């Protein structure tokens, strides 16, 4: 963060100052008192079950210079009516000060975080780059990420999520993106938006926010995203796997569950062999290649970055090789597109290892009235792909497709864990559900129990 005084910040946000106006901050704010550090300041947020004001003393002990609060507290503070609004004002000011910063904003129904991680890996090789460590894509996380930038930062990568129309517009007013990346429009969060067209309108807010010298990068994986080019008067780059895309993949092969292809751009063609798992990573890689093309980076750098990049965010197609059992932990979230991609990857690994394919699946939330229909479609797809065992936990909407696939419905994780006694050497296990189902705990327990079964202590 650029260096500011408490007095400057109080003036910016219209807050009441209860500390020395010359106190200096040079680190981005935190809302978790445990990660406060010297030079940072603390955001005292009130949540449904916790009140950040109760942790202010901890923040001071860990180095926070002052707090932004909604009422006066013991210790240095700036009092405002709304802490989140104050954060937005500070971030907007800092963004305007950083005139040489290139902001790349990413949205889409799936793939944002994987694309962010791949893009950060590429841009770090070019210059100082800031990217969120997790899915910091809302009114709280995005401004904090932006505030991590200072005068030396060359690139800032931001995720932008939306649950309502206007969410992305508000984030763009703060971030002023130079490059807008729209990956795809799917049905995630359709329960909140009400229709796919409403999702289209929400995602397109990112493109509309660009100035004429901005660059729009659009996926060609649905009918809606490429059409957003009409909303932008400046340069547009389309990426995809068809011959008409300016950045595309050719000669695609899957080896050990990982994509290998030639990336083709206006600058030429180069080979990519990804470390990431799943064919769905191709679209994320092409989005990154399109950003590299927009920035006029050498094709060799783009291709090598895609070949060496890994996902730093947790619980996204994590491979846990537990002796002779492979567990794929993809428990961070789930929607119909990502669920289908994960099932296809599971089949590839099971074929290569020669064992059975086990899919432990839970609810896909936020699908609204379409949840039952789309879940049933995924259950049918699992049968069509040749999954050996579909283990459904507290989600009867997946149905019980008739055929060679064994379908196991269980009301709880605890009862589903009993199926581990049927695992055999060479089997591959996928664990996937929406974030609220906390299936990362299921993956951890399956790994612990299997290692115990084969006599390997942690």
Residue, then its C-alpha position, 0 to 999 in steps of 0.5 A: x500500500x502507498x504510505x498514508x497518514x491517519x489524518x489523510x485517511x480520516x479526511x478521505x473517509x470523513x471519519x472522526x479521528x481519535x489518534x495522532x494524525x501523523x500516524x503512518x500506515x504502509x500496509x494493506x488493512x486487515x479484518x482478521x486481527x491475527x494477521x495484523x502486522x506493523x504498518x497495517x490498520x484494522x477493519x472492525x467489521x460486525x458480522x452475524x456472529x462476531x464483532x470485530x470491535x472485540x478483537x481490536x486489542x489483539x490487532x494492536x498487539x500484532x502491530x496494527x497502527x489504528x482501527x477503523x470502527x463504528x464507535x469509539x474504542x480504547x486505542x487509536x481509531x477513526x470512527x465512521x458510519x460504515x467500515x466497508x464504505x470507508x474501505x471502498x473510498x480508500x481503495x478508490x483514492x489509492x487506485x487513482x494515485x497509481x497511474x502506472x498500474x495495470x489492473x486486470x479484472x476477471x469474472x465468469x461463472x467458473x474458473x476465476x480463481x484458477x485463471x487468477x493463479x495461472x495469470x499471476x504465475x505468468x505476470x510475476x515473471x514480468x514485473x511486481x504483481x499483486x493477486x488475491x491469495x484466495x477468492x477475494x472477489x467482493x466488496x471486502x476482499x477486492x479493495x483489500x487486494x487493490x490496497x496491497x499495491x504500491x508505486x512499484x506494483x506493475x500488475x494487479x489481478x482482481x477477481x470480481x464476483x456477483x450475486x446481484x446486478x450492479x455488484x461488478x459495476x460497483x467494484x469497477x468504480x473502485x478498481x478502474x480495470x484496464x483489462x477485463x476478462x470474462x471467462x464464461x456465463x453459466x448457471x452458477x448463482x441462478x437461484x439468486x439472479x433468477x435467470x441466465x439472462x440476468x447473469x449475462x447482464x451482471x457479468x457484462x458490467x465488467x466489459x461496460x466499465x472499460x474505457x475505450x483504451x481498455x481491452x476486453x478478453x472474452x471466452x467463446x464457450x457459450x453464446x453470451x460471452x462473445x456477444x459482449x464485444x458489442x458493448x466495448x468500443x476498444x480492442x477485443x480478444x476472443x479465446x477458445x478452441x474453435x478456429x475463429x478465436x484469436x487465441x486458441x488451442x490446437x492438437x489437444x491431448x490429455x496425458x495423465x489427466x493433464x492437458x497438452x496442446x499448442x497455443x495459437x496466437x497472432x504471434x505464432x504457435x508454441x507447445x504447452x504441457x500443463x501441470x494442472x489437472x482436467x480438460x477444463x483448465x484449457x479454457x483458463x490457460x487460453x484466457x491467460x494467453x489472451x492477457x499475455x497477447x494483450x500485453x504483447x508478452x513473448x509467446x515463449x513466455x506465455x507458453x512456458x508459464x502455462x506449462x509450469x503454472x500451478x494452482x496456489x488456492x486450496x481444494x481445487x483438483x488437488x491430487x493426494x496420492x495415498x499410496x495406491x489410492x488417488x484422492x482428488x479433492x475438488x471440494x472448494x465449490x461446485x456447479x454443473x459445469x465444474x462438476x461435469x469437468x471433474x467427473x470427466x477427469x476422474x474417469x481419465x485417472x481411473x482408466x490410467x490407473x486401472x482401478x474403480x472410479x468413485x465420485x463422492x458428491x454433495x449438493x450444488x447450491x445456488x441453482x434455485x429452481x433448476x437444482x433438481x433438474x441439473x443435479x439429475x443431469x449430473x447423475x445421468x452424466x456420471x452413468x454415461x461416463x462410466x463412473x463405477x460408484x456414485x456416492x451421493x451425500x444428503x442430495x437425493x436430487x442426483x437420482x439413481x440412474x439405472x445401469x452398471x454404475x453403483x449409486x450409494x445414497x447416504x444421509x451423512x458424511x459419517x455413513x458414507x465413510x463406511x464405503x472406504x472398506x470397499x476401496x481397492x488398490x488403484x482406485x481413484x476417488x473424487x470429492x466435490x460439492x458446494x463450499x457450504x457442504x465442507x467436503x474438504x473434511x470428507x477428503x481429509x478423513x478419507x485420506x486419514x482412514x486409508x493411510x491407517x488401513x494400509x498401515x502408514x502413519x501420518 
